[in-house]
Amino acid sequence: MSTNENITQHRAAVLSVSLAFLVLVVGGGLLWAHSYGTASTDDAQIDGHVHPINARVGGTVIWVNPDIDDTKFVKAGTVLARLDTNDYRPAVDRLTGDVESEQAQLQSAQLAVPITSANTSSRLGSAHAAVAEAEAELASAKAGEAAAQAQISQTQASFRRAEGDRARYEQLMNSHEISRSEYDARMTEANVASAQLAAAQANLQAAQQRIQAALQHVTERQQDVTAASVAPQLVATAQSSVQRVSGELKRSQASLHDAQLNLSYTEIVAPVSGIIGRRSLETGQRIAPGQLILNIVPTDDLWVTANFKETQLRRITPGNTAEIHVDTYGIDLHGSVESIGGATGSKYALIAPDNATGNYVKVVQRIPVRIHIQSALASDRPLLPGMSVEVRIKR
């Protein structure tokens, strides 16, 4: 082989090595630039809400919807099962009767307030009028007493004059100076005057008795006024009765509402639309309050939870675009970073690690990142919570 051929081969080898080195350098630079601006992880999955459906009251299952079963779709508002209502309907009927009875009592108590107020007010007015009437009667009796005393004074004077005339005429008759008839006339006048005096004294006694009776009437009427003066207390008592019955009615209405709610809970209804899972409900089964009977998983509110290493978070901020590779279908979806978790996964563990025990080993922690799914899949390719995905986030 000639010297020129050796030189040519040497140059070709050097050129090949140089080109290979250049390719490695450029490829490594591109790979570094690409990896520097991205963060990826295969520790990610589809997440969603899982709604546990619990029995709100206990009872015996008398009917289960035949269209509900594991893996089947159910719409919100669908009746899932019914419990025996005989455990709760009697309480509703009894409390309904209590409420109606107390409503009638409240109405009666409310009507009693104005009636009591009117009666007590009328009674007080009548009592004052009766006092005035008794006092007028007393004044009249006292006036009658004064008149009787004046009449006694007058009849006493007439009696003394008539008796004096009779005694004088009796002496004259005895001395035969006057006739018997003249004496009889004077004796008659004396007898009349005596009778008038006795009548006047009887009138005085009657007037004094009327005064005593009038005084008794005044005392009695004043006592009636005192009794009628408790009208405000009677009205307050009637009003307090209204408040008491109203409180009892509210308590009974609350108990009735609670009983009606328990009765309505015997019909178990799906609160959301989704796919049923873990059904544990059969006809004839006796269930307890709070017992889990099935789960419903909505398929229209999903997101991705990707657990990135803490050293990758420097390249992740909310709003970054994301590529989501779904292992189940082998397809890629588009998304965006919605938020970053508030702590590492170990802090959410049931028993969090205690690095102060002396057994500390430093490991790279992972922090959950929530990613919003922007793309949509066909109905025959649903995304389900728990599916494994791979996520790549670009800055």
Secondary structure, 3 states (H helix, E strand, C coil): CCHHHHHHHHHHHHHHHHHHHHHHHHHHHHHHHHHHCEEEEEEEEEEECCEEEECCCCEEEEEECCCCCCCCEECCCCEEEEECHHHCHHHHHHHHHHHHHHHHHHHHHHHHHHHHHHHHHHHHHHHHHHHHHHHHHHHHHHHHHHHHHHHHHHHHHHHHHHHHHHHHHHHHHHCCCCCHHHHHHHHHHHHHHHHHHHHHHHHHHHHHHHHHHHHHHHHHHHHHHHHHCCHHHHHHHHHHHHHHHHHHHHHHHHHHHHHHHHHHCCEEECCCCEEEECCCCCCCCEECCCCEEEEEECCCCEEEEEEEEHHHHHHCCCCCEEEEEECCCCEEEEEEEEEECCCCHHHHCCCCCCHHHCCCCCCCCEEEEEEEECCCCCCCCCCCCCCEEEEEEEC
